[in-house]
């Protein structure tokens, strides 16, 4: 009887260890995602030699836990000396879909916006992406397909690399207004090119181009951010 009892105890112990191992495996992080300090989960995709997030950044804290300022009136936004973000039309529902719009000061902050192991891409890194995809027409292969988020006709969109670019619009400081949601996406680079300006990249619903203006965007404008892996 004692021998049989020991066998039963060993069986239950083995089953318990198996269940614990199974549960632990389920708790492991998805190897195709990364999580920011707020708990937002981002997927990522490899394109050439680069690894890009599939979603626009939606974080409200720097990597060290400090809060990124959120201004919901034009005066405070236009006159701040620190990094800041806004949701399009100051509606958090837009942030959940399209990510937040950040000023360039937030990118320059040493506390970092992107999760550990990731960074805001330089202008050169955006150019590497465009050239790998064939040049100026690369926007077609980067845009999310269909018209759920993009305006019709969403010209040339194939999303063949899984980048899933979304038209989060922008906040224009000089005009003190939001514009272009569903029509265009504007993404900061980390590269300052003129005093108070920085390089950015642009895609729109009515063409398949991926472009960057030579004069860049004013650093107080609000644009989207995509992170790339270190």
C-alpha atoms as an extended CHARMM CRD file, in Angstrom:
* protein
*
       230  EXT
         1         1  UNK       CA              0.0000000000        0.0000000000        0.0000000000  PROA      1               0.0000000000
         2         2  UNK       CA              2.8080000000        2.4000000000        0.8790000000  PROA      2               0.0000000000
         3         3  UNK       CA              4.4470000000        1.7240000000       -2.5000000000  PROA      3               0.0000000000
         4         4  UNK       CA              1.1720000000        2.4160000000       -4.3390000000  PROA      4               0.0000000000
         5         5  UNK       CA              0.7260000000        5.6320000000       -2.3390000000  PROA      5               0.0000000000
         6         6  UNK       CA              4.1910000000        6.7860000000       -3.2840000000  PROA      6               0.0000000000
         7         7  UNK       CA              3.4200000000        6.0850000000       -6.9620000000  PROA      7               0.0000000000
         8         8  UNK       CA              0.2010000000        8.1340000000       -6.7700000000  PROA      8               0.0000000000
         9         9  UNK       CA              2.0830000000       11.0020000000       -5.1060000000  PROA      9               0.0000000000
        10        10  UNK       CA              4.7460000000       10.9210000000       -7.8100000000  PROA      10              0.0000000000
        11        11  UNK       CA              2.0570000000       10.9130000000      -10.5340000000  PROA      11              0.0000000000
        12        12  UNK       CA              0.2780000000       13.9270000000       -9.0430000000  PROA      12              0.0000000000
        13        13  UNK       CA              3.6050000000       15.7260000000       -8.6430000000  PROA      13              0.0000000000
        14        14  UNK       CA              4.4890000000       15.0730000000      -12.2760000000  PROA      14              0.0000000000
        15        15  UNK       CA              1.0760000000       16.2770000000      -13.4520000000  PROA      15              0.0000000000
        16        16  UNK       CA              1.4270000000       19.4080000000      -11.3540000000  PROA      16              0.0000000000
        17        17  UNK       CA              4.8240000000       20.1880000000      -12.8070000000  PROA      17              0.0000000000
        18        18  UNK       CA              3.4920000000       19.6350000000      -16.3380000000  PROA      18              0.0000000000
        19        19  UNK       CA              0.5880000000       22.0170000000      -15.7270000000  PROA      19              0.0000000000
        20        20  UNK       CA              2.9310000000       24.6160000000      -14.2440000000  PROA      20              0.0000000000
        21        21  UNK       CA              5.2460000000       24.3500000000      -17.2540000000  PROA      21              0.0000000000
        22        22  UNK       CA              2.3040000000       24.6750000000      -19.6440000000  PROA      22              0.0000000000
        23        23  UNK       CA              1.0160000000       27.7530000000      -17.8270000000  PROA      23              0.0000000000
        24        24  UNK       CA              4.4750000000       29.3160000000      -17.8100000000  PROA      24              0.0000000000
        25        25  UNK       CA              4.8140000000       28.8040000000      -21.5690000000  PROA      25              0.0000000000
        26        26  UNK       CA              1.4860000000       30.5290000000      -22.1410000000  PROA      26              0.0000000000
        27        27  UNK       CA              2.6790000000       33.4870000000      -20.0840000000  PROA      27              0.0000000000
        28        28  UNK       CA              5.7850000000       34.0010000000      -22.2150000000  PROA      28              0.0000000000
        29        29  UNK       CA              5.8200000000       37.1480000000      -24.3470000000  PROA      29              0.0000000000
        30        30  UNK       CA              4.7740000000       36.9580000000      -27.9630000000  PROA      30              0.0000000000
        31        31  UNK       CA              8.0700000000       37.0010000000      -29.9000000000  PROA      31              0.0000000000
        32        32  UNK       CA              6.4860000000       39.1300000000      -32.6470000000  PROA      32              0.0000000000
        33        33  UNK       CA              5.4730000000       42.0180000000      -30.3780000000  PROA      33              0.0000000000
        34        34  UNK       CA              7.0290000000       44.6760000000      -28.1450000000  PROA      34              0.0000000000
        35        35  UNK       CA              5.3410000000       46.5290000000      -25.2760000000  PROA      35              0.0000000000
        36        36  UNK       CA              5.8690000000       50.1740000000      -24.3120000000  PROA      36              0.0000000000
        37        37  UNK       CA              5.9760000000       51.5370000000      -20.7570000000  PROA      37              0.0000000000
        38        38  UNK       CA              2.1990000000       52.1820000000      -20.8130000000  PROA      38              0.0000000000
        39        39  UNK       CA              1.4650000000       48.5700000000      -21.7320000000  PROA      39              0.0000000000
        40        40  UNK       CA              0.5890000000       49.2640000000      -25.3730000000  PROA      40              0.0000000000
        41        41  UNK       CA              1.5160000000       46.2840000000      -27.5430000000  PROA      41              0.0000000000
        42        42  UNK       CA              3.0770000000       46.8050000000      -30.9880000000  PROA      42              0.0000000000
        43        43  UNK       CA              3.7030000000       44.2160000000      -33.6710000000  PROA      43              0.0000000000
        44        44  UNK       CA              6.7700000000       44.4560000000      -35.8340000000  PROA      44              0.0000000000
        45        45  UNK       CA              7.9120000000       43.3830000000      -39.2810000000  PROA      45              0.0000000000
        46        46  UNK       CA             11.2870000000       42.8970000000      -40.9570000000  PROA      46              0.0000000000
        47        47  UNK       CA             11.8090000000       44.8130000000      -44.2000000000  PROA      47              0.0000000000
        48        48  UNK       CA             15.2280000000       44.3050000000      -45.7080000000  PROA      48              0.0000000000
        49        49  UNK       CA             17.8020000000       44.8070000000      -42.9470000000  PROA      49              0.0000000000
        50        50  UNK       CA             15.4360000000       46.8410000000      -40.7590000000  PROA      50              0.0000000000
        51        51  UNK       CA             12.7750000000       45.8870000000      -38.2150000000  PROA      51              0.0000000000
        52        52  UNK       CA              9.8510000000       48.3280000000      -38.0070000000  PROA      52              0.0000000000
        53        53  UNK       CA              6.8560000000       48.6090000000      -35.7200000000  PROA      53              0.0000000000
        54        54  UNK       CA              3.5650000000       47.9700000000      -37.4830000000  PROA      54              0.0000000000
        55        55  UNK       CA              1.6270000000       50.5500000000      -35.4340000000  PROA      55              0.0000000000
        56        56  UNK       CA              2.1610000000       54.2630000000      -34.8080000000  PROA      56              0.0000000000
        57        57  UNK       CA              3.4570000000       55.1520000000      -31.3590000000  PROA      57              0.0000000000
        58        58  UNK       CA              0.7420000000       55.7440000000      -28.7320000000  PROA      58              0.0000000000
        59        59  UNK       CA              2.7910000000       56.1910000000      -25.5580000000  PROA      59              0.0000000000
        60        60  UNK       CA              2.1830000000       58.8920000000      -22.9090000000  PROA      60              0.0000000000
        61        61  UNK       CA              5.3390000000       58.3730000000      -20.8230000000  PROA      61              0.0000000000
        62        62  UNK       CA              9.0360000000       58.4780000000      -21.5530000000  PROA      62              0.0000000000
        63        63  UNK       CA             11.0030000000       55.2650000000      -21.1740000000  PROA      63              0.0000000000
        64        64  UNK       CA             11.9480000000       56.1270000000      -17.5800000000  PROA      64              0.0000000000
        65        65  UNK       CA              8.3070000000       56.5980000000      -16.5540000000  PROA      65              0.0000000000
        66        66  UNK       CA              8.1520000000       60.4080000000      -16.6740000000  PROA      66              0.0000000000
        67        67  UNK       CA              4.9480000000       61.7970000000      -18.1700000000  PROA      67              0.0000000000
        68        68  UNK       CA              4.9760000000       63.3580000000      -21.6380000000  PROA      68              0.0000000000
        69        69  UNK       CA              3.0380000000       66.6300000000      -21.5280000000  PROA      69              0.0000000000
        70        70  UNK       CA             -0.4040000000       66.5980000000      -23.1160000000  PROA      70              0.0000000000
        71        71  UNK       CA             -1.6530000000       70.0330000000      -24.1670000000  PROA      71              0.0000000000
        72        72  UNK       CA             -5.2100000000       70.3950000000      -25.4460000000  PROA      72              0.0000000000
        73        73  UNK       CA             -5.1710000000       74.0740000000      -26.3220000000  PROA      73              0.0000000000
        74        74  UNK       CA             -3.1660000000       75.8100000000      -29.0050000000  PROA      74              0.0000000000
        75        75  UNK       CA             -1.5580000000       78.4430000000      -26.7780000000  PROA      75              0.0000000000
        76        76  UNK       CA              0.0930000000       75.9050000000      -24.4610000000  PROA      76              0.0000000000
        77        77  UNK       CA              1.1310000000       73.6780000000      -27.3580000000  PROA      77              0.0000000000
        78        78  UNK       CA              2.6220000000       76.5280000000      -29.3770000000  PROA      78              0.0000000000
        79        79  UNK       CA              4.5930000000       77.9630000000      -26.4640000000  PROA      79              0.0000000000
        80        80  UNK       CA              5.9170000000       74.9320000000      -24.6470000000  PROA      80              0.0000000000
        81        81  UNK       CA              9.6410000000       74.3080000000      -24.3710000000  PROA      81              0.0000000000
        82        82  UNK       CA              9.2350000000       70.5910000000      -23.7710000000  PROA      82              0.0000000000
        83        83  UNK       CA              8.1190000000       67.4480000000      -25.5210000000  PROA      83              0.0000000000
        84        84  UNK       CA              4.3670000000       67.0490000000      -25.8750000000  PROA      84              0.0000000000
        85        85  UNK       CA              1.6650000000       65.0270000000      -27.5910000000  PROA      85              0.0000000000
        86        86  UNK       CA             -1.9440000000       65.4270000000      -28.6720000000  PROA      86              0.0000000000
        87        87  UNK       CA             -4.5500000000       63.0310000000      -29.9440000000  PROA      87              0.0000000000
        88        88  UNK       CA             -6.0700000000       64.0890000000      -33.2530000000  PROA      88              0.0000000000
        89        89  UNK       CA             -8.9280000000       66.5000000000      -32.4020000000  PROA      89              0.0000000000
        90        90  UNK       CA             -7.9250000000       65.8230000000      -28.7760000000  PROA      90              0.0000000000
        91        91  UNK       CA             -9.9840000000       62.6230000000      -28.9510000000  PROA      91              0.0000000000
        92        92  UNK       CA             -8.3090000000       59.6070000000      -27.2540000000  PROA      92              0.0000000000
        93        93  UNK       CA            -10.2540000000       57.2800000000      -29.5670000000  PROA      93              0.0000000000
        94        94  UNK       CA             -8.1530000000       58.5890000000      -32.4700000000  PROA      94              0.0000000000
        95        95  UNK       CA             -4.9780000000       57.8970000000      -30.5130000000  PROA      95              0.0000000000
        96        96  UNK       CA             -5.9470000000       54.2500000000      -30.0920000000  PROA      96              0.0000000000
        97        97  UNK       CA             -6.3380000000       53.8250000000      -33.8600000000  PROA      97              0.0000000000
        98        98  UNK       CA             -3.7910000000       56.1680000000      -35.4020000000  PROA      98              0.0000000000
        99        99  UNK       CA             -1.3490000000       56.7290000000      -32.5560000000  PROA      99              0.0000000000
       100       100  UNK       CA             -0.6100000000       60.1030000000      -31.0140000000  PROA      100             0.0000000000
       101       101  UNK       CA              0.8080000000       63.2420000000      -32.6240000000  PROA      101             0.0000000000
       102       102  UNK       CA              4.0860000000       64.4070000000      -31.0480000000  PROA      102             0.0000000000
       103       103  UNK       CA              6.1430000000       67.5570000000      -31.3850000000  PROA      103             0.0000000000
       104       104  UNK       CA              9.8100000000       67.2010000000      -32.3240000000  PROA      104             0.0000000000
       105       105  UNK       CA             10.9030000000       68.2960000000      -28.8400000000  PROA      105             0.0000000000
       106       106  UNK       CA              9.6180000000       64.9640000000      -27.5240000000  PROA      106             0.0000000000
       107       107  UNK       CA             11.9570000000       63.1520000000      -29.9150000000  PROA      107             0.0000000000
       108       108  UNK       CA             14.9140000000       65.2600000000      -28.8280000000  PROA      108             0.0000000000
       109       109  UNK       CA             14.3240000000       64.4620000000      -25.1620000000  PROA      109             0.0000000000
       110       110  UNK       CA             17.0290000000       62.1600000000      -23.7730000000  PROA      110             0.0000000000
       111       111  UNK       CA             14.4510000000       60.1660000000      -21.7910000000  PROA      111             0.0000000000
       112       112  UNK       CA             13.3910000000       58.4800000000      -25.0700000000  PROA      112             0.0000000000
       113       113  UNK       CA              9.9230000000       57.8020000000      -26.4750000000  PROA      113             0.0000000000
       114       114  UNK       CA             10.3370000000       54.3550000000      -27.9700000000  PROA      114             0.0000000000
       115       115  UNK       CA             10.5750000000       51.1510000000      -25.8890000000  PROA      115             0.0000000000
       116       116  UNK       CA             14.0080000000       49.9030000000      -24.8680000000  PROA      116             0.0000000000
       117       117  UNK       CA             15.8120000000       48.4600000000      -27.8970000000  PROA      117             0.0000000000
       118       118  UNK       CA             13.9390000000       50.7740000000      -30.2920000000  PROA      118             0.0000000000
       119       119  UNK       CA             14.3690000000       54.3560000000      -31.4970000000  PROA      119             0.0000000000
       120       120  UNK       CA             12.8310000000       57.0390000000      -33.6940000000  PROA      120             0.0000000000
       121       121  UNK       CA             14.3320000000       56.4760000000      -37.1680000000  PROA      121             0.0000000000
       122       122  UNK       CA             16.7180000000       58.9880000000      -38.6550000000  PROA      122             0.0000000000
       123       123  UNK       CA             16.0530000000       60.4980000000      -42.0630000000  PROA      123             0.0000000000
       124       124  UNK       CA             18.7420000000       58.1450000000      -43.4410000000  PROA      124             0.0000000000
       125       125  UNK       CA             16.8980000000       55.1220000000      -42.0570000000  PROA      125             0.0000000000
       126       126  UNK       CA             13.6570000000       56.2190000000      -43.7090000000  PROA      126             0.0000000000
       127       127  UNK       CA             15.5820000000       56.5850000000      -46.9790000000  PROA      127             0.0000000000
       128       128  UNK       CA             16.9940000000       53.0680000000      -46.6190000000  PROA      128             0.0000000000
       129       129  UNK       CA             13.4150000000       51.7840000000      -46.3020000000  PROA      129             0.0000000000
       130       130  UNK       CA             12.2690000000       53.6960000000      -49.3850000000  PROA      130             0.0000000000
       131       131  UNK       CA             15.1860000000       52.6130000000      -51.5430000000  PROA      131             0.0000000000
       132       132  UNK       CA             14.8180000000       48.9640000000      -50.5160000000  PROA      132             0.0000000000
       133       133  UNK       CA             11.2010000000       49.1210000000      -51.7120000000  PROA      133             0.0000000000
       134       134  UNK       CA             12.0990000000       50.6280000000      -55.0690000000  PROA      134             0.0000000000
       135       135  UNK       CA             12.1410000000       54.3750000000      -54.5220000000  PROA      135             0.0000000000
       136       136  UNK       CA              9.4870000000       57.0680000000      -54.5420000000  PROA      136             0.0000000000
       137       137  UNK       CA              6.5800000000       54.6710000000      -55.2570000000  PROA      137             0.0000000000
       138       138  UNK       CA              7.2910000000       52.7550000000      -52.0250000000  PROA      138             0.0000000000
       139       139  UNK       CA              4.2350000000       54.2900000000      -50.3570000000  PROA      139             0.0000000000
       140       140  UNK       CA              1.9620000000       51.8490000000      -52.1570000000  PROA      140             0.0000000000
       141       141  UNK       CA              3.6130000000       48.8150000000      -50.6110000000  PROA      141             0.0000000000
       142       142  UNK       CA              3.6130000000       50.4380000000      -47.1450000000  PROA      142             0.0000000000
       143       143  UNK       CA              0.0180000000       51.6920000000      -46.8700000000  PROA      143             0.0000000000
       144       144  UNK       CA             -2.6930000000       49.6290000000      -45.2130000000  PROA      144             0.0000000000
       145       145  UNK       CA             -5.0840000000       48.3800000000      -47.8830000000  PROA      145             0.0000000000
       146       146  UNK       CA             -8.7580000000       49.2510000000      -48.2220000000  PROA      146             0.0000000000
       147       147  UNK       CA            -10.7150000000       52.2970000000      -47.0920000000  PROA      147             0.0000000000
       148       148  UNK       CA            -11.5190000000       51.4870000000      -43.4730000000  PROA      148             0.0000000000
       149       149  UNK       CA             -8.9660000000       54.0920000000      -42.3840000000  PROA      149             0.0000000000
       150       150  UNK       CA             -7.7690000000       55.6170000000      -45.6740000000  PROA      150             0.0000000000
       151       151  UNK       CA             -9.9810000000       57.7460000000      -47.8890000000  PROA      151             0.0000000000
       152       152  UNK       CA            -11.0410000000       56.3070000000      -51.2420000000  PROA      152             0.0000000000
       153       153  UNK       CA             -9.3100000000       55.4460000000      -53.5760000000  PROA      153             0.0000000000
       154       154  UNK       CA             -6.2100000000       54.7710000000      -51.4140000000  PROA      154             0.0000000000
       155       155  UNK       CA             -4.1820000000       54.6650000000      -54.6190000000  PROA      155             0.0000000000
       156       156  UNK       CA             -1.6830000000       51.8500000000      -55.0920000000  PROA      156             0.0000000000
       157       157  UNK       CA             -2.0040000000       50.4260000000      -51.5710000000  PROA      157             0.0000000000
       158       158  UNK       CA             -0.8480000000       46.7870000000      -51.2910000000  PROA      158             0.0000000000
       159       159  UNK       CA              0.7390000000       46.6330000000      -47.8220000000  PROA      159             0.0000000000
       160       160  UNK       CA              2.9090000000       43.9030000000      -49.2920000000  PROA      160             0.0000000000
       161       161  UNK       CA              5.4820000000       44.1980000000      -46.5060000000  PROA      161             0.0000000000
       162       162  UNK       CA              3.0420000000       44.4080000000      -43.6000000000  PROA      162             0.0000000000
       163       163  UNK       CA              4.0640000000       47.9530000000      -42.5980000000  PROA      163             0.0000000000
       164       164  UNK       CA              0.3770000000       48.9940000000      -42.4170000000  PROA      164             0.0000000000
       165       165  UNK       CA              0.8890000000       52.7640000000      -42.6910000000  PROA      165             0.0000000000
       166       166  UNK       CA             -2.1200000000       54.6930000000      -41.3770000000  PROA      166             0.0000000000
       167       167  UNK       CA             -3.2560000000       58.2640000000      -42.1420000000  PROA      167             0.0000000000
       168       168  UNK       CA             -3.0390000000       59.8440000000      -38.6900000000  PROA      168             0.0000000000
       169       169  UNK       CA             -3.0550000000       63.3990000000      -40.0300000000  PROA      169             0.0000000000
       170       170  UNK       CA             -1.1540000000       66.1960000000      -38.2990000000  PROA      170             0.0000000000
       171       171  UNK       CA             -1.4520000000       69.2420000000      -36.0890000000  PROA      171             0.0000000000
       172       172  UNK       CA             -0.3390000000       72.4320000000      -37.8600000000  PROA      172             0.0000000000
       173       173  UNK       CA              1.0120000000       74.9300000000      -35.3270000000  PROA      173             0.0000000000
       174       174  UNK       CA              0.9500000000       77.9580000000      -37.6390000000  PROA      174             0.0000000000
       175       175  UNK       CA             -2.7250000000       77.3810000000      -38.4460000000  PROA      175             0.0000000000
       176       176  UNK       CA             -3.5420000000       76.0660000000      -34.9570000000  PROA      176             0.0000000000
       177       177  UNK       CA             -5.6010000000       73.2270000000      -36.3470000000  PROA      177             0.0000000000
       178       178  UNK       CA             -5.6770000000       69.5090000000      -37.0450000000  PROA      178             0.0000000000
       179       179  UNK       CA             -5.8650000000       68.2880000000      -40.6280000000  PROA      179             0.0000000000
       180       180  UNK       CA             -5.6560000000       65.3220000000      -43.0020000000  PROA      180             0.0000000000
       181       181  UNK       CA             -6.7890000000       62.4120000000      -40.8320000000  PROA      181             0.0000000000
       182       182  UNK       CA             -7.7410000000       59.5220000000      -43.1700000000  PROA      182             0.0000000000
       183       183  UNK       CA             -6.1300000000       61.4760000000      -46.0290000000  PROA      183             0.0000000000
       184       184  UNK       CA             -2.4220000000       61.4470000000      -45.1610000000  PROA      184             0.0000000000
       185       185  UNK       CA              0.1900000000       60.1880000000      -42.7410000000  PROA      185             0.0000000000
       186       186  UNK       CA              3.1510000000       62.2860000000      -41.5760000000  PROA      186             0.0000000000
       187       187  UNK       CA              6.0080000000       60.6430000000      -39.6670000000  PROA      187             0.0000000000
       188       188  UNK       CA              8.8760000000       62.3550000000      -37.8880000000  PROA      188             0.0000000000
       189       189  UNK       CA             12.4770000000       61.3690000000      -38.3590000000  PROA      189             0.0000000000
       190       190  UNK       CA             14.9910000000       62.1130000000      -35.6130000000  PROA      190             0.0000000000
       191       191  UNK       CA             17.0040000000       64.3410000000      -37.9680000000  PROA      191             0.0000000000
       192       192  UNK       CA             17.0000000000       68.1160000000      -37.5050000000  PROA      192             0.0000000000
       193       193  UNK       CA             17.7330000000       69.7770000000      -40.8610000000  PROA      193             0.0000000000
       194       194  UNK       CA             17.2310000000       73.5080000000      -40.2140000000  PROA      194             0.0000000000
       195       195  UNK       CA             16.8580000000       75.6370000000      -37.1030000000  PROA      195             0.0000000000
       196       196  UNK       CA             13.4630000000       74.6690000000      -35.6420000000  PROA      196             0.0000000000
       197       197  UNK       CA             12.7500000000       72.1590000000      -38.4190000000  PROA      197             0.0000000000
       198       198  UNK       CA             13.1990000000       68.3960000000      -38.8100000000  PROA      198             0.0000000000
       199       199  UNK       CA             12.9200000000       65.8590000000      -41.6140000000  PROA      199             0.0000000000
       200       200  UNK       CA              9.6500000000       63.9540000000      -41.9130000000  PROA      200             0.0000000000
       201       201  UNK       CA              8.0200000000       61.4690000000      -44.3000000000  PROA      201             0.0000000000
       202       202  UNK       CA              4.6290000000       61.5670000000      -45.9600000000  PROA      202             0.0000000000
       203       203  UNK       CA              2.1140000000       59.2670000000      -47.6890000000  PROA      203             0.0000000000
       204       204  UNK       CA             -1.3800000000       60.1310000000      -48.9560000000  PROA      204             0.0000000000
       205       205  UNK       CA             -4.6230000000       58.4750000000      -50.0730000000  PROA      205             0.0000000000
       206       206  UNK       CA             -4.5160000000       59.7330000000      -53.6600000000  PROA      206             0.0000000000
       207       207  UNK       CA             -1.0330000000       58.5370000000      -54.7130000000  PROA      207             0.0000000000
       208       208  UNK       CA              1.5130000000       55.8350000000      -53.9280000000  PROA      208             0.0000000000
       209       209  UNK       CA              4.4850000000       58.1020000000      -53.2980000000  PROA      209             0.0000000000
       210       210  UNK       CA              6.6500000000       58.1580000000      -50.1760000000  PROA      210             0.0000000000
       211       211  UNK       CA              8.0540000000       61.6750000000      -49.9460000000  PROA      211             0.0000000000
       212       212  UNK       CA              9.9800000000       64.0470000000      -47.6970000000  PROA      212             0.0000000000
       213       213  UNK       CA              9.9940000000       67.8520000000      -48.0140000000  PROA      213             0.0000000000
       214       214  UNK       CA             13.4630000000       69.3960000000      -48.2610000000  PROA      214             0.0000000000
       215       215  UNK       CA             12.6320000000       72.0720000000      -45.6890000000  PROA      215             0.0000000000
       216       216  UNK       CA             11.2140000000       69.5600000000      -43.2360000000  PROA      216             0.0000000000
       217       217  UNK       CA              8.4410000000       70.3070000000      -40.7450000000  PROA      217             0.0000000000
       218       218  UNK       CA              8.3840000000       72.9280000000      -37.9760000000  PROA      218             0.0000000000
       219       219  UNK       CA              9.3670000000       71.2470000000      -34.7040000000  PROA      219             0.0000000000
       220       220  UNK       CA              6.1560000000       72.4100000000      -32.9780000000  PROA      220             0.0000000000
       221       221  UNK       CA              3.9220000000       70.5910000000      -35.4480000000  PROA      221             0.0000000000
       222       222  UNK       CA              2.3220000000       67.3690000000      -34.2890000000  PROA      222             0.0000000000
       223       223  UNK       CA              3.2130000000       64.3040000000      -36.3930000000  PROA      223             0.0000000000
       224       224  UNK       CA              3.0930000000       60.5310000000      -35.9760000000  PROA      224             0.0000000000
       225       225  UNK       CA              6.0300000000       58.3660000000      -34.9310000000  PROA      225             0.0000000000
       226       226  UNK       CA              7.0780000000       54.8790000000      -36.0500000000  PROA      226             0.0000000000
       227       227  UNK       CA              9.8740000000       53.2100000000      -34.1030000000  PROA      227             0.0000000000
       228       228  UNK       CA             12.5980000000       51.0600000000      -35.6540000000  PROA      228             0.0000000000
       229       229  UNK       CA             14.6830000000       48.4530000000      -33.8420000000  PROA      229             0.0000000000
       230       230  UNK       CA             18.1970000000       49.3570000000      -32.6750000000  PROA      230             0.0000000000
